[in-house]
Amino acid sequence: MTELLGCESHGTTPDEALENLEDAKRLYIESMIEDGIEPKLCQKAIPTV
């Protein structure tokens, strides 16, 4: 995920990979907030598929 440097995920199927990516994004942003870092949210929707 280019918007969240270092945020990656994998899966054995495309659906599993997308589901895992949603979890990874959520955890990445939660971790930033816990560390006192304000996530810079994208203003423009970027298709992921």
CNS distance restraints for C-alpha pairs under 8 A (distance, minus, plus):
assign (resid   1 and name CA) (resid   5 and name CA) 6.83 0.50 0.50
assign (resid   1 and name CA) (resid   6 and name CA) 7.47 0.50 0.50
assign (resid   1 and name CA) (resid   7 and name CA) 5.76 0.50 0.50
assign (resid   1 and name CA) (resid   8 and name CA) 6.22 0.50 0.50
assign (resid   2 and name CA) (resid   7 and name CA) 7.94 0.50 0.50
assign (resid   3 and name CA) (resid  42 and name CA) 7.69 0.50 0.50
assign (resid   4 and name CA) (resid  25 and name CA) 7.80 0.50 0.50
assign (resid   4 and name CA) (resid  28 and name CA) 7.86 0.50 0.50
assign (resid   7 and name CA) (resid  24 and name CA) 6.66 0.50 0.50
assign (resid   7 and name CA) (resid  25 and name CA) 6.82 0.50 0.50
assign (resid   7 and name CA) (resid  28 and name CA) 6.87 0.50 0.50
assign (resid   8 and name CA) (resid  21 and name CA) 6.87 0.50 0.50
assign (resid   8 and name CA) (resid  24 and name CA) 6.94 0.50 0.50
assign (resid   9 and name CA) (resid  17 and name CA) 6.43 0.50 0.50
assign (resid   9 and name CA) (resid  20 and name CA) 5.92 0.50 0.50
assign (resid   9 and name CA) (resid  21 and name CA) 5.15 0.50 0.50
assign (resid   9 and name CA) (resid  24 and name CA) 6.59 0.50 0.50
assign (resid  10 and name CA) (resid  16 and name CA) 7.66 0.50 0.50
assign (resid  10 and name CA) (resid  17 and name CA) 4.84 0.50 0.50
assign (resid  10 and name CA) (resid  20 and name CA) 6.71 0.50 0.50
assign (resid  10 and name CA) (resid  21 and name CA) 7.35 0.50 0.50
assign (resid  11 and name CA) (resid  15 and name CA) 7.73 0.50 0.50
assign (resid  11 and name CA) (resid  16 and name CA) 4.95 0.50 0.50
assign (resid  11 and name CA) (resid  17 and name CA) 3.99 0.50 0.50
assign (resid  11 and name CA) (resid  18 and name CA) 7.77 0.50 0.50
assign (resid  11 and name CA) (resid  20 and name CA) 6.96 0.50 0.50
assign (resid  12 and name CA) (resid  16 and name CA) 6.40 0.50 0.50
assign (resid  12 and name CA) (resid  17 and name CA) 6.90 0.50 0.50
assign (resid  13 and name CA) (resid  17 and name CA) 6.16 0.50 0.50
assign (resid  14 and name CA) (resid  18 and name CA) 6.24 0.50 0.50
assign (resid  15 and name CA) (resid  19 and name CA) 6.20 0.50 0.50
assign (resid  16 and name CA) (resid  20 and name CA) 6.02 0.50 0.50
assign (resid  17 and name CA) (resid  21 and name CA) 6.03 0.50 0.50
assign (resid  18 and name CA) (resid  22 and name CA) 6.31 0.50 0.50
assign (resid  19 and name CA) (resid  23 and name CA) 6.57 0.50 0.50
assign (resid  20 and name CA) (resid  24 and name CA) 6.13 0.50 0.50
assign (resid  21 and name CA) (resid  25 and name CA) 6.05 0.50 0.50
assign (resid  22 and name CA) (resid  26 and name CA) 6.25 0.50 0.50
assign (resid  23 and name CA) (resid  27 and name CA) 6.15 0.50 0.50
assign (resid  24 and name CA) (resid  28 and name CA) 5.94 0.50 0.50
assign (resid  25 and name CA) (resid  29 and name CA) 6.18 0.50 0.50
assign (resid  26 and name CA) (resid  30 and name CA) 6.09 0.50 0.50
assign (resid  27 and name CA) (resid  31 and name CA) 5.99 0.50 0.50
assign (resid  28 and name CA) (resid  32 and name CA) 6.33 0.50 0.50
assign (resid  29 and name CA) (resid  33 and name CA) 6.28 0.50 0.50
assign (resid  29 and name CA) (resid  39 and name CA) 6.56 0.50 0.50
assign (resid  30 and name CA) (resid  34 and name CA) 6.19 0.50 0.50
assign (resid  31 and name CA) (resid  35 and name CA) 6.21 0.50 0.50
assign (resid  32 and name CA) (resid  36 and name CA) 6.35 0.50 0.50
assign (resid  32 and name CA) (resid  37 and name CA) 4.98 0.50 0.50
assign (resid  32 and name CA) (resid  38 and name CA) 6.71 0.50 0.50
assign (resid  32 and name CA) (resid  39 and name CA) 6.66 0.50 0.50
assign (resid  33 and name CA) (resid  37 and name CA) 5.31 0.50 0.50
assign (resid  33 and name CA) (resid  38 and name CA) 6.06 0.50 0.50
assign (resid  33 and name CA) (resid  39 and name CA) 7.24 0.50 0.50
